[in-house]
Amino acid sequence: MVEGELIPGLPEEVARECLIRLPLDALRAAQGVCRHWKRDVASPPFHRLRKAAGLARPVIALVQSDPDRTVSTAGKHSFPSPLLYRMALFEPVTGVWTSPPMIPRRPHGLPLFCQMAAVGRELVVIGGWDPRTWAATDEIHVYDLVSGAWRRGARMPGPRRSFFASAAAEAEGRWMVFVAGGHDESKNALRSALAYDVAADAWVQLPDMTRPRDECKGFFAGGAFRVLGGYPTEAQGQFSRTAEAFDVAAWRWAAELEPALEEAASPRICVVAEQGKIYMCREGREVEMFEEGSRGGWRRVAELPREVRATLQMVAWEGGLMVLCSGGHRRALVAYVLDMDGEDEKGTKTWREVAVPWKYSGRVQASCSFLV
């Protein structure tokens, strides 16, 4: 083997064409073959080439409870301990489920009620509650999908917050995770907001929102971090129908007027955004879409499958949408995927049920999508 060759006897460009076709789990294994493969597979140009060749594939990341990890108390009655949460990955194209490694020196799993955001090929886990004490945490954990390694991020400054809005976006060449609202350890609703620069591992303080918002929803669309609903301290559980948006370029908050999301104030409503399209799922009814720049308002995309009565999570990616819900007594988790680019002979978009192995049937508390 000639020093520096990716594959012996093959020109570099041909060898790289072979490597960019490796599936996700093989990409991680490939880095252990030799230092040349590790350097190449881990490099940003490799993943840009993979994406340009149309070989990047959507991956759904879930923060999910492990159905086999419970501890019973001693005595006549047996009660389960707090569920152990870990990360699970699902590839819609292949139907493959995988489990990334647990965070080193954290056998109790991911924090309860943590948030998660996809930034390039990395996943950022934000805040949550320590499952051993149920105390809010300011910890940040970052997982690299290609290397398969975890690292600790800079702690989230300010009061330890719970049930906040979050979303990630690339702004001026930097990946940022935006956080706003929630409540502190004294249950006071917050109006403060922050942004985490993933590459710099540093936090930036944002201007405050116009009002405190506990249990608010967040998503990024149209160059703005949008925060929806929530409620103030003095009106527990009375969700606001208002929203506001943080314009990253102008670095200021503005009242959110469009799209009209009055019903989305309820915690039972899922709202996600992808490629300029905002999807809203009303419990037990249908999925609607609002396309930025359009004047037609919300339009119906598809009715939910009959089995989906209470949607727990909705995840969108370019060309697809996934809903996950509790399956009741007989089935722990039910999942369906909607192909946004395909229709049946009647011109109707149809749902495809996802086979969920028992290992991945636990409760889902956070989700996001990305391309690898």
C-alpha positions in Angstrom: 0.0 0.0 0.0 1.4 3.4 -1.0 1.6 5.8 1.9 -1.5 8.0 1.8 -3.7 5.8 -0.4 -7.3 5.5 0.8 -7.8 2.1 -0.9 -4.7 0.3 -2.3 -4.5 0.4 -6.1 -7.3 2.9 -6.6 -7.0 6.6 -7.5 -8.0 8.8 -4.6 -11.2 10.2 -6.2 -12.4 6.6 -7.0 -11.7 5.5 -3.5 -13.5 8.4 -2.0 -16.5 7.6 -4.3 -16.6 4.3 -2.6 -16.3 5.7 0.9 -19.1 8.3 0.5 -21.5 5.4 -0.2 -21.0 3.8 3.3 -24.2 3.7 5.5 -24.2 5.6 8.8 -23.2 2.7 11.1 -20.3 1.8 8.7 -19.0 5.4 8.6 -18.3 5.1 12.4 -16.6 1.7 11.9 -14.6 3.0 9.0 -12.8 5.5 11.2 -11.1 2.6 13.0 -9.6 1.1 9.8 -6.6 3.5 9.5 -5.7 7.1 10.1 -6.3 8.1 6.5 -9.9 6.9 6.6 -10.4 8.5 10.0 -9.1 11.8 8.7 -11.1 11.7 5.5 -14.4 10.5 6.9 -14.3 13.0 9.7 -13.6 16.0 7.4 -16.3 18.5 6.3 -15.4 18.2 2.6 -16.2 14.5 2.8 -19.7 15.2 4.0 -20.3 18.0 1.5 -19.3 15.6 -1.3 -21.6 13.0 0.1 -24.5 15.5 0.2 -23.7 16.9 -3.3 -23.8 13.3 -4.7 -27.3 12.9 -3.3 -26.1 10.2 -0.8 -26.9 12.0 2.4 -29.8 10.3 4.2 -32.2 11.6 6.8 -31.8 10.3 10.3 -34.3 10.7 13.1 -32.9 11.1 16.6 -35.1 10.4 19.6 -34.6 10.8 23.4 -36.4 7.6 24.4 -36.9 5.5 27.5 -35.3 2.1 27.6 -38.2 -0.4 28.0 -35.9 -2.9 29.7 -34.3 -0.6 32.2 -36.4 -0.3 35.4 -35.6 -1.0 39.0 -38.2 -2.3 41.5 -38.3 -1.3 45.1 -38.2 -4.0 47.8 -41.3 -5.0 49.7 -44.8 -6.2 49.0 -45.5 -3.8 46.2 -43.2 -3.1 43.3 -42.9 0.4 41.8 -40.7 1.3 38.8 -37.9 3.8 39.3 -37.8 6.9 37.0 -37.3 5.7 33.5 -33.8 5.6 32.1 -33.6 7.7 28.9 -31.1 7.1 26.1 -30.7 8.2 22.5 -32.1 6.2 19.6 -31.6 6.7 15.9 -34.0 5.7 13.1 -33.2 5.9 9.3 -36.5 6.3 7.4 -34.9 5.1 4.1 -33.7 1.8 5.4 -36.0 1.3 8.4 -32.9 0.6 10.5 -32.9 1.4 14.3 -29.6 1.9 16.2 -28.5 2.9 19.7 -25.6 5.3 20.1 -23.4 4.7 23.2 -24.4 6.1 26.5 -22.7 9.2 27.8 -19.5 8.1 29.6 -19.7 8.0 33.4 -23.5 8.6 33.3 -25.1 5.2 33.9 -28.4 6.9 34.8 -28.9 8.0 31.2 -30.0 11.3 29.7 -31.8 14.0 31.8 -35.5 13.8 32.1 -37.4 16.4 30.0 -34.2 17.4 28.2 -34.3 19.2 24.8 -32.4 18.1 21.7 -31.2 19.9 18.6 -29.4 18.8 15.4 -26.4 20.9 14.4 -24.8 19.6 11.2 -23.7 16.1 12.1 -23.9 16.6 15.8 -26.7 16.3 18.3 -26.9 18.8 21.3 -28.7 17.6 24.4 -29.8 20.6 26.5 -30.8 20.8 30.2 -33.5 18.6 31.7 -33.8 17.0 35.1 -31.3 14.7 36.8 -33.2 11.4 37.0 -31.7 10.6 40.4 -32.8 13.8 42.2 -35.3 15.4 39.8 -33.4 18.7 40.1 -33.0 20.9 37.0 -29.6 20.7 35.3 -27.6 23.2 33.2 -25.6 20.5 31.5 -24.9 20.3 27.8 -23.9 17.1 26.0 -22.8 16.9 22.4 -22.8 13.7 20.3 -20.9 13.4 17.0 -22.9 11.0 14.7 -19.8 10.1 12.6 -17.2 9.6 15.3 -19.7 8.1 17.8 -18.2 10.2 20.6 -19.8 12.3 23.3 -18.3 15.5 24.7 -19.4 17.9 27.4 -20.4 21.4 26.4 -20.2 24.7 28.4 -23.0 24.8 31.0 -26.0 26.9 30.3 -25.7 30.2 32.2 -28.3 31.9 34.3 -31.0 30.2 36.3 -31.5 26.4 35.8 -34.5 26.4 33.6 -37.1 23.7 32.7 -39.7 23.3 29.9 -38.1 26.0 27.7 -38.3 26.5 23.9 -35.3 25.6 21.8 -34.3 25.3 18.2 -31.1 25.2 16.1 -30.0 26.9 12.9 -26.9 27.9 11.0 -26.4 31.6 11.3 -23.5 33.4 9.4 -21.6 30.1 9.0 -22.0 29.1 12.7 -24.4 26.6 14.2 -26.4 28.1 17.0 -28.8 26.5 19.5 -31.4 29.0 20.7 -33.1 28.7 24.1 -35.9 30.9 25.5 -38.4 30.9 28.3 -39.3 28.0 30.6 -39.3 28.4 34.4 -36.6 28.6 37.1 -36.2 26.4 40.1 -38.8 28.5 42.0 -41.4 27.9 39.2 -41.1 31.5 38.0 -41.7 31.8 34.3 -38.8 33.3 32.4 -38.5 35.8 29.5 -34.8 35.5 29.1 -33.1 33.9 26.1 -29.7 32.5 25.1 -27.8 31.1 22.1 -25.2 28.4 22.2 -22.4 28.6 19.7 -21.6 24.9 19.2 -18.1 25.3 17.6 -16.9 27.9 20.0 -18.5 26.1 23.0 -19.8 29.4 24.2 -23.1 31.0 25.2 -24.4 34.4 24.1 -27.1 36.4 26.0 -30.0 37.4 23.8 -32.4 40.3 24.5 -35.4 39.3 26.7 -38.7 38.3 25.1 -41.6 40.7 25.6 -43.3 38.4 28.1 -42.4 35.4 30.3 -43.3 32.1 28.7 -43.3 28.8 30.6 -43.9 25.5 28.6 -43.5 27.4 25.3 -42.7 25.8 22.0 -39.7 26.8 19.7 -38.8 26.3 16.1 -36.6 28.1 13.5 -38.1 29.4 10.3 -37.6 32.3 8.0 -34.3 33.4 9.6 -36.0 33.7 13.0 -36.2 31.7 16.2 -39.9 31.6 16.9 -41.3 31.0 20.3 -45.0 30.1 20.6 -47.5 30.1 23.4 -46.5 29.4 27.1 -47.9 31.2 30.1 -46.7 33.6 32.9 -46.2 32.7 36.5 -49.5 34.1 37.7 -51.5 32.2 35.1 -50.3 28.6 35.4 -51.5 26.4 32.6 -53.4 29.2 30.8 -51.5 29.0 27.5 -51.2 32.2 25.6 -52.2 32.4 21.9 -49.4 34.9 21.2 -46.0 34.3 19.7 -42.8 36.2 19.0 -39.8 35.8 16.8 -36.1 36.6 17.3 -34.7 38.0 14.0 -31.1 36.7 14.0 -29.9 39.3 11.4 -31.5 42.2 13.3 -30.7 40.7 16.7 -34.1 41.7 18.2 -37.5 40.2 19.0 -40.7 41.1 17.1 -44.3 40.2 17.5 -45.3 37.2 15.5 -48.2 37.9 13.2 -48.0 35.2 10.5 -48.7 32.3 10.3 -51.6 32.5 12.6 -51.0 29.7 15.2 -53.8 30.4 17.7 -54.6 26.7 18.3 -51.0 25.8 18.6 -50.8 27.3 22.0 -52.0 24.0 23.5 -49.3 21.6 24.7 -51.2 18.9 22.8 -50.3 20.5 19.5 -47.1 19.6 17.7 -45.4 22.3 15.6 -42.2 21.7 13.5 -40.5 23.5 10.7 -38.3 22.3 7.8 -37.1 24.0 4.6 -39.4 27.0 4.9 -42.5 24.8 5.6 -44.2 24.8 9.0 -46.2 21.8 10.0 -48.8 21.7 12.7 -50.5 18.6 14.0 -53.8 18.9 15.9 -54.5 16.0 18.3 -56.6 13.3 16.7 -57.3 15.3 13.6 -54.9 16.2 10.8 -51.6 17.6 9.7 -51.6 21.1 8.2 -48.8 23.0 6.5 -47.9 26.7 6.1 -45.4 27.6 3.5 -43.4 30.8 4.1 -44.1 33.5 1.5 -47.5 32.1 0.6 -50.7 34.0 1.1 -53.0 31.0 1.3 -52.6 30.4 5.0 -52.7 26.9 6.4 -53.6 24.0 4.1 -54.4 20.4 5.0 -51.7 17.9 4.2 -53.2 14.6 5.5 -55.4 13.2 8.1 -53.7 11.3 10.9 -53.9 7.5 10.9 -56.7 6.2 13.0 -54.3 4.6 15.5 -52.7 8.0 16.2 -55.0 9.5 18.8 -52.5 11.5 20.9 -49.4 12.6 19.1 -46.4 12.7 21.3 -43.8 13.8 18.8 -43.7 15.0 15.2 -40.5 15.2 13.2 -40.0 16.8 9.7 -37.2 16.5 7.2 -37.0 17.4 3.5 -39.6 15.2 1.8 -40.9 13.5 4.9 -42.8 13.7 8.1 -43.0 11.3 11.0 -45.5 11.1 13.9 -45.0 9.0 17.1 -47.6 8.3 19.7 -48.4 5.9 22.5 -49.9 2.7 21.3 -52.0 2.0 24.4 -51.9 -1.3 26.3 -50.9 -3.7 23.5 -48.4 -1.5 21.8 -45.9 0.8 23.6 -45.1 3.0 20.6 -46.7 3.5 17.2 -44.9 5.4 14.4 -45.9 6.5 10.9 -44.0 8.2 8.1 -45.6 10.4 5.5 -43.9 10.8 2.1 -44.4 14.5 1.2 -43.3 14.0 -2.4 -45.6 11.0 -3.2 -49.3 10.4 -3.6 -51.5 7.4 -4.4 -53.7 7.0 -7.5 -56.4 9.2 -5.9 -53.9 12.0 -5.3 -53.8 11.4 -1.6 -50.7 11.3 0.6 -50.5 8.1 2.5 -48.9 7.1 5.8 -46.5 4.2 6.1 -46.4 2.4 9.4 -42.9 2.0 10.8 -41.9 -1.4 12.3 -40.8 -0.6 15.9 -38.7 -3.3 17.6 -39.3 -3.8 21.3 -35.9 -2.3 22.2 -37.1 1.0 20.7 -40.7 1.0 22.0 -40.1 3.3 25.0 -41.6 6.7 25.6 -40.2 9.5 23.4 -39.7 12.9 25.1 -37.7 14.8 22.4 -36.9 14.4 18.7 -35.1 16.0 15.8 -33.9 15.2 12.3 -30.7 15.8 10.3 -28.9 14.6 7.1 -25.8 12.4 7.2 
